[in-house]
């Protein structure tokens, strides 16, 4: 089976809004509903799991009902203390509900990336034919500066070798579970995204070229850009 794990438990403090950014209205519905719809629209995806703050679980159920989403393909649960903890909770729920096989795949995705494309989702799934882990990314177009103390430039990175990590990040589920088990407590503390679980466990993660529209909504400026992207897509 193919599972989508959408992480949406953050509080969105940098957005400066009265509610978490994933529940802000984008167009005519919440950001998170846009994101969920992207995975429901992909016929290869069997079930979508969404981890949110415990105080928003019932609210999200109502939002999904209002949007007319197929509840049989959705599972909403309380997330954890951070992104990684939420992913772990989703994995535990999946493994409690299904007998996992070697062919099962999990796509982990940020709830505030509502413009993930069908191509990115399908490319991620298809990548599992030749690898056990992959992440959508974009080549860096900026010159990146390294400074040890933040006072002067110590070095300039070769941007031809640098990439911006996007999501989804996709894995053979059994391999991801094994990778988690292989980590030491210190390594677990160093996990920043799901791909880093593979890397810390010594497993390769392949690169998939993503789309520039697959932005993460973090600031009010991002929301304004998202409205522009949505309007442009509606006019296509």
C-alpha positions as CSV (number, residue, x, y, z in Angstrom):
1,X,0.0,0.0,0.0
2,X,1.0,3.6,-0.4
3,X,0.5,5.9,2.6
4,X,0.8,9.7,2.8
5,X,1.8,11.1,6.2
6,X,1.1,14.8,6.4
7,X,2.7,16.7,9.3
8,X,0.6,19.6,10.5
9,X,1.1,20.0,14.2
10,X,2.9,23.3,14.3
11,X,1.6,26.5,15.9
12,X,2.9,28.8,13.1
13,X,4.2,31.5,15.4
14,X,6.2,33.3,12.6
15,X,2.9,33.8,10.7
16,X,1.6,36.2,13.5
17,X,-1.9,34.9,13.0
18,X,-4.7,34.0,15.4
19,X,-4.5,30.3,14.4
20,X,-1.9,27.8,13.2
21,X,-0.9,28.6,9.6
22,X,-2.1,25.3,8.3
23,X,-5.6,26.4,9.2
24,X,-5.5,29.8,7.6
25,X,-7.8,30.3,4.7
26,X,-6.2,30.1,1.2
27,X,-8.7,31.0,-1.5
28,X,-11.9,29.4,-0.2
29,X,-10.6,26.8,2.2
30,X,-7.9,26.1,4.7
31,X,-4.3,25.6,3.6
32,X,-4.3,22.0,5.0
33,X,-7.3,21.0,3.0
34,X,-5.6,22.1,-0.2
35,X,-2.6,19.9,0.9
36,X,-4.8,16.9,1.7
37,X,-6.6,17.1,-1.6
38,X,-3.4,16.9,-3.5
39,X,-2.7,13.4,-2.1
40,X,-6.4,12.3,-2.4
41,X,-6.3,13.3,-6.0
42,X,-3.5,10.9,-6.7
43,X,-5.1,7.5,-7.4
44,X,-2.0,5.6,-6.3
45,X,-2.3,6.9,-2.7
46,X,-4.3,4.4,-0.6
47,X,-4.7,6.4,2.6
48,X,-3.7,9.9,3.9
49,X,-2.8,10.3,7.6
50,X,-2.7,13.8,9.1
51,X,-1.0,14.6,12.4
52,X,-2.3,17.8,14.0
53,X,-2.2,19.4,17.5
54,X,-4.6,17.5,19.8
55,X,-6.7,20.7,20.1
56,X,-7.4,20.7,16.4
57,X,-8.3,17.1,15.7
58,X,-12.0,17.6,15.8
59,X,-11.8,20.9,14.0
60,X,-10.0,19.2,11.1
61,X,-12.6,16.5,11.0
62,X,-15.2,19.2,10.5
63,X,-13.1,21.0,7.8
64,X,-12.7,17.7,5.9
65,X,-16.5,17.1,6.0
66,X,-17.2,20.7,4.9
67,X,-14.8,20.2,2.0
68,X,-16.5,17.0,1.0
69,X,-13.4,14.9,1.3
70,X,-13.7,11.1,1.3
71,X,-13.3,10.2,5.0
72,X,-12.6,6.5,4.2
73,X,-9.2,7.5,2.8
74,X,-8.3,9.9,5.7
75,X,-7.1,9.3,9.2
76,X,-6.6,12.2,11.6
77,X,-4.6,11.9,14.8
78,X,-3.0,14.0,17.5
79,X,0.6,14.8,16.6
80,X,3.7,14.8,18.8
81,X,6.0,17.3,20.4
82,X,7.8,18.0,17.0
83,X,7.8,16.9,13.4
84,X,9.7,13.7,13.9
85,X,7.5,12.6,16.8
86,X,4.4,13.2,14.7
87,X,5.9,11.0,11.9
88,X,6.6,8.3,14.5
89,X,3.0,8.4,15.7
90,X,1.7,8.1,12.2
91,X,3.9,5.2,11.5
92,X,2.8,3.5,14.7
93,X,-0.9,4.0,13.7
94,X,-0.2,2.5,10.3
95,X,1.6,-0.5,11.6
96,X,-1.2,-1.1,14.1
97,X,-3.8,-1.0,11.4
98,X,-2.1,-2.9,8.6
99,X,0.3,-5.8,8.3
100,X,3.2,-4.1,6.6
101,X,4.9,-5.7,3.6
102,X,8.2,-5.0,1.7
103,X,6.2,-3.2,-1.0
104,X,4.6,-0.6,1.3
105,X,5.6,3.0,0.8
106,X,5.2,6.1,2.9
107,X,5.3,9.7,1.6
108,X,6.0,12.3,4.4
109,X,4.9,15.8,3.6
110,X,4.6,19.2,5.2
111,X,1.0,20.3,5.8
112,X,1.9,23.9,4.8
113,X,3.1,22.9,1.3
114,X,-0.3,23.1,-0.5
115,X,1.0,23.2,-4.0
116,X,2.8,19.9,-4.2
117,X,2.2,18.7,-7.8
118,X,0.9,15.3,-9.0
119,X,4.2,14.9,-10.8
120,X,6.2,15.3,-7.6
121,X,4.0,12.7,-5.9
122,X,4.1,10.2,-8.7
123,X,7.8,10.7,-9.3
124,X,8.4,10.0,-5.6
125,X,6.3,6.8,-5.7
126,X,8.0,5.7,-8.9
127,X,11.5,6.3,-7.4
128,X,10.8,3.4,-5.0
129,X,11.3,1.0,-7.9
130,X,15.0,1.7,-7.7
131,X,15.7,2.9,-4.2
132,X,14.4,2.8,-0.6
133,X,14.4,6.5,0.1
134,X,14.1,9.7,-1.9
135,X,13.4,13.4,-1.4
136,X,12.0,16.1,-3.6
137,X,14.4,19.0,-3.9
138,X,15.5,21.9,-6.0
139,X,19.1,22.9,-7.0
140,X,20.2,26.0,-5.1
141,X,20.2,29.2,-7.1
142,X,21.6,31.3,-4.4
143,X,25.2,31.8,-3.3
144,X,25.4,30.4,0.2
145,X,27.8,31.9,2.8
146,X,29.3,30.1,5.8
147,X,30.2,32.1,8.9
148,X,31.3,30.4,12.1
149,X,30.4,33.4,14.3
150,X,28.0,35.3,12.1
151,X,30.5,38.2,11.8
152,X,32.4,37.6,8.6
153,X,32.5,35.1,5.7
154,X,34.5,32.0,6.5
155,X,33.8,30.2,3.2
156,X,31.5,30.2,0.2
157,X,29.8,26.9,-0.7
158,X,29.8,25.4,-4.2
159,X,26.1,25.9,-5.1
160,X,26.4,23.4,-7.9
161,X,26.5,20.7,-5.2
162,X,23.7,22.2,-3.0
163,X,20.0,21.5,-3.1
164,X,17.0,22.8,-1.2
165,X,15.0,20.1,0.5
166,X,11.3,20.0,-0.3
167,X,8.7,17.4,0.5
168,X,7.4,14.8,0.0
169,X,10.2,12.6,1.3
170,X,9.4,9.0,0.4
171,X,10.5,5.7,1.8
172,X,10.0,2.0,1.9
173,X,8.1,1.8,5.1
174,X,9.8,-1.3,6.5
175,X,13.2,0.2,5.8
176,X,12.2,3.5,7.5
177,X,11.1,1.6,10.6
178,X,14.4,-0.3,10.6
179,X,16.3,2.9,10.2
180,X,14.6,4.5,13.2
181,X,15.4,1.4,15.3
182,X,19.1,1.7,14.3
183,X,19.5,5.2,15.7
184,X,21.1,6.0,19.0
185,X,19.3,8.4,21.4
186,X,21.8,11.1,20.4
187,X,21.1,10.5,16.7
188,X,17.3,10.7,17.4
189,X,17.8,14.2,18.9
190,X,19.7,15.2,15.7
191,X,16.8,14.3,13.3
192,X,15.5,17.4,11.5
193,X,13.4,15.7,8.8
194,X,12.6,12.1,7.7
195,X,15.5,12.0,5.2
196,X,17.9,12.6,8.0
197,X,16.7,9.3,9.7
198,X,18.0,7.4,6.6
199,X,21.2,9.4,6.5
200,X,22.0,8.9,10.2
201,X,21.3,5.2,9.7
202,X,23.9,5.1,6.9
203,X,21.2,4.6,4.1
204,X,21.2,6.5,0.8
205,X,18.5,9.1,-0.1
206,X,18.0,9.8,-3.8
207,X,17.2,13.2,-5.2
208,X,14.0,14.0,-7.2
209,X,13.7,17.3,-9.0
210,X,10.8,19.3,-7.6
211,X,8.7,22.3,-8.7
212,X,9.4,25.9,-7.6
213,X,5.7,26.3,-6.7
214,X,6.0,23.7,-4.0
215,X,6.6,26.4,-1.4
216,X,6.4,26.1,2.4
217,X,4.1,28.7,3.9
218,X,5.9,30.2,6.9
219,X,5.5,34.0,6.8
220,X,2.8,36.5,5.8
221,X,4.8,37.1,2.6
222,X,4.5,33.4,1.8
223,X,0.7,33.6,2.2
224,X,0.6,36.5,-0.3
225,X,2.6,34.5,-2.8
226,X,0.4,31.5,-2.2
227,X,-2.7,33.6,-3.1
228,X,-1.0,34.6,-6.3
229,X,-0.1,31.0,-7.2
230,X,-3.6,29.9,-6.5
231,X,-5.2,32.6,-8.6
232,X,-2.8,31.9,-11.5
233,X,-3.6,28.1,-11.3
234,X,-7.3,28.8,-11.2
235,X,-6.9,30.8,-14.4
236,X,-5.1,28.0,-16.3
